[in-house]
Amino acid sequence: MIEIKNLTKTFDNFTALDNANITVNKGSIYGLVGPNGAGKSTLLRNLLGIYKPSSGTVRIDGEDIWENAALKARIASIPDDWFYFGSSTILDMKKFYKGIYPSFSEERFEKLKEAFPLDLHRPIRNFSKGQQKQVAFWLALSSMPDYLILDEPVDGLDPVMRRQVWSLMMNDVTERGTTVLISSHNLRELEDVCDHVGIMNHGKVIIERSLSELQDNMVKLQVVFPERVNTIPEEIPAIHKSTLGRVHTLILRMSRDEAIKCVNLFDPILVDAIPLTLEEIFVYELGGLNYEVKDLVL
């Protein structure tokens, strides 16, 4: 289990993390989302023991990560800017990973050749960005980690390889109980794989819930009112409203049944409840924090 409590990280006079709290259960896939500059990458670097917290605690299985070599050996990480030695090949980097991961599996490395058909002797710097990301996954998964920490993990991969990588990770979660923490802007893909989601903004984790709870606590309704109701009634507590012809689209922070009950007070001709995507939840949850899309006249 990953437990981050009251984590604060400052750089000179800038506070990158401000009492951030997250809990990631063992064997789960946790998605960390937020706007640019929200503090996601800083949180991951604290979790990996790269940064030392200014205050608060970062623990994995009850142990502090800072200067804990044995614990770090159980964690594999793929940052957005994955590191490799300048002239190294895949075989060179395999030797490096074997030196820092006691659990590195030669057998798994050989099996993963089928998933990642790359030249073992070619310098990694000569691969495309997507191929370099494949190398990163090949080595990380061969390390047999208990924890996998990923920052924009499938950026640069083609659609087929994205599916391959997600399949491999989800299989490790199911078969080995691997715990995966993913920071990504690709909310559509996170929606398919994550058990829990944390939304960050300005260095804080403002929401942390299971994906099903997020979707149960917000609903989108498309409504057609009778002609005598000319506008959306003020009594309906919508956090977002839009109108196209006679069809009104409402976003309400409540359950589906509560929302329909609220709208039915005005005798609608039609009410249709539509599940929100994670991307929509993200936008509307941050909408109250001045993160809504601006309509600009250019």
Disulfide bonds with the S-S distance in Angstrom:
none
